[in-house]
Amino acid sequence: MSQLEARRRILIARCELQRAEMSVRAAELKNEPLARMLLGALGSARGRSGGGRGLRHPLTWALGIAGLLLLRRPRQILTVLGMARSALALAAKAGMALRLFGQLRSTLARKPRAEDA
């Protein structure tokens, strides 16, 4: 029984040493820039303002798949970027028109009518 207890203590000591060594290695990996980037992309980084969603977000998957499909097709990439630029310009103009319409509407709503006076 005493031999088993001695062997148990030795094994526990080995486990503690291995646990300490693993924590040192994990700390070294966390300090590497590439590892930090991967942890951030996978959503494992703590303390991020984005909530740590990472690869669970559907937009991330859509962009990744689009990137893989267009990886070796520069002409198509330029076409898609041109269409995206046009769409953003159109959306900006539409947003400005809607903002102007909202301001005009609120101005007309505040203006007293001749019938009320």
Sequence and secondary structure as in RCSB ss.txt:
>XXXX:A:sequence
MSQLEARRRILIARCELQRAEMSVRAAELKNEPLARMLLGALGSARGRSGGGRGLRHPLTWALGIAGLLLLRRPR
QILTVLGMARSALALAAKAGMALRLFGQLRSTLARKPRAEDA
>XXXX:A:secstr
 HHHHHHHHHHHHHHHHHHHHHHHHHHHHHTSHHHHHHHHHHT  TT TT S GGGSHHHHHHHHHHHHTTT HH
HHHHHHHHHHHHHHHHHHHHHHHHHHHHHHHHHHHS  TTT 
